[in-house]
Amino acid sequence: MVSIQILGRTLNVNCPVEEQEDLQQAVINLNERLQDLKQRLKVINREQLITIVALNLCNELLQTEQKGRAQLDAVVSKIGLLQRCLEQALLKTKPSKLPD
């Protein structure tokens, strides 16, 4: 069990020991985003703040996933092209059968 603070509220969270450092970094990131949004939008309502930050994070995750898929598709395409080029090169270098 790890105690974390988000917007001044303490929460106890179950977290494996090996993931606690990442959790603490996530808490820092979340609190920074919440404070930034609170200052920029002058939003006081905690629920509204958390909802907007959650939506922003989901949008960022979606964009990252889409970029990752596009990059993977590009890599797969290039690998396919490379494979075809190698196959063609190998076919050209195969020794011809001599007539009997």
Secondary structure by P-SEA (a helix, b strand, c coil): cbbbbcccbbbbbbccccaaaaaaaaaaaaaaaaaaaaaacccccaaaaaaaaaaaaaaaaaaaaaaaaaaaaaaaaaaaaaaaaaaaaaaaaccccccc
